[in-house]
Each structure stands twice: as C-alpha cells, then as structure tokens.
Amino acid sequence: MSIEEQIEAALDKIRPFINRDGGDVIFDSVIDGIVYVKMVGACEGCALIDETLQEGVGIILMEEVPGIKAVKSVSEKPQI
C-alpha cells in the first residue's frame, strides 16, 4: 500500500467524527513527511481548526502511517 493510500485509510478512520460536526478533511499531498490537508464544511474558519489538525488528524496520521512528521493546512504548503 502506498503512503497516499495509508494516509487516506487513516483519514477514513477519523472522518466520521469530523463529519458529525459538519466538516470534512481532504488529503492534498505529502511532502518530506508532512501531510497537507484541507478542512472543509463547518471546519473551514472554525476557531478549533488548528487543534483539530494537530491533536486529532495529526496524532492519528503519525501513529498510523510510518514516516509522517506533521500535518498542516494546504494554506501552509510551500509553493514550488
């Protein structure tokens, strides 16, 4: 299973909890061990978005997918 497939599988495990609050998380890319995601729906602009990314999505991805160092919003993605 590719790293992208592993990331999607891990996100599928936590997606129901995010959906329950009216939001969703969309995988964008992984660069040098950093996963970039976009939070949509009720998560967009939410005051708890950073907490959700770091303490929710980030912890799960770092535990489930070897080599993942961090999770960041696509707005923090380096422009190449």
C-alpha positions as CSV (number, residue, x, y, z in Angstrom):
1,M,0.0,0.0,0.0
2,S,1.4,3.4,-1.0
3,I,1.9,6.2,1.6
4,E,-1.0,8.1,0.0
5,E,-3.3,5.0,0.4
6,Q,-2.2,4.7,4.0
7,I,-3.0,8.3,4.6
8,E,-6.4,8.0,3.0
9,A,-7.1,4.9,5.1
10,A,-6.2,6.7,8.3
11,L,-8.3,9.7,7.4
12,D,-11.2,7.3,6.7
13,K,-11.0,6.2,10.4
14,I,-11.4,9.7,11.8
15,R,-13.6,11.2,9.0
16,P,-16.9,10.1,10.7
17,F,-16.0,12.2,13.8
18,I,-15.3,15.3,11.7
19,N,-18.4,14.7,9.6
20,R,-20.5,14.5,12.7
21,D,-19.7,18.2,13.3
22,G,-20.5,19.1,9.7
23,G,-16.9,19.2,8.4
24,D,-14.6,17.1,6.4
25,V,-10.8,16.7,5.8
26,I,-9.4,16.3,2.3
27,F,-6.0,14.9,1.6
28,D,-3.9,17.2,-0.7
29,S,-0.3,15.9,-0.7
30,V,2.6,14.6,1.3
31,I,6.0,16.4,1.1
32,D,9.0,15.3,3.1
33,G,6.9,13.6,5.7
34,I,4.5,16.5,6.1
35,V,0.8,15.8,5.1
36,Y,-1.1,18.7,3.7
37,V,-4.9,18.6,4.1
38,K,-7.8,21.0,3.6
39,M,-10.5,21.3,6.2
40,V,-13.9,21.9,4.6
41,G,-17.5,22.4,5.6
42,A,-18.1,23.5,9.2
43,C,-14.3,23.1,9.8
44,E,-13.5,26.0,7.4
45,G,-12.8,29.0,9.5
46,C,-13.6,27.2,12.8
47,A,-11.7,28.5,15.8
48,L,-10.7,25.0,16.7
49,I,-9.2,24.1,13.3
50,D,-5.6,24.2,14.5
51,E,-6.4,21.9,17.5
52,T,-8.3,19.5,15.2
53,L,-5.3,19.3,12.8
54,Q,-2.7,18.9,15.5
55,E,-4.4,16.9,18.2
56,G,-6.8,14.9,16.0
57,V,-5.7,14.4,12.5
58,G,-2.0,14.8,13.2
59,I,-1.9,12.3,16.0
60,I,-3.8,9.7,14.1
61,L,-1.7,10.0,10.9
62,M,1.6,10.0,12.8
63,E,0.5,6.8,14.7
64,E,-0.9,5.0,11.6
65,V,1.5,6.0,8.8
66,P,5.2,5.4,9.2
67,G,7.3,8.5,8.3
68,I,4.7,11.1,8.9
69,K,6.2,14.0,10.9
70,A,3.4,16.6,10.9
71,V,0.1,17.6,9.4
72,K,-0.5,21.1,8.1
73,S,-3.2,23.0,6.2
74,V,-2.8,23.4,2.5
75,S,-2.5,27.1,3.1
76,E,0.9,26.4,4.7
77,K,2.1,24.3,1.7
78,P,5.3,25.6,0.2
79,Q,4.9,27.0,-3.3
80,I,7.1,25.1,-5.7
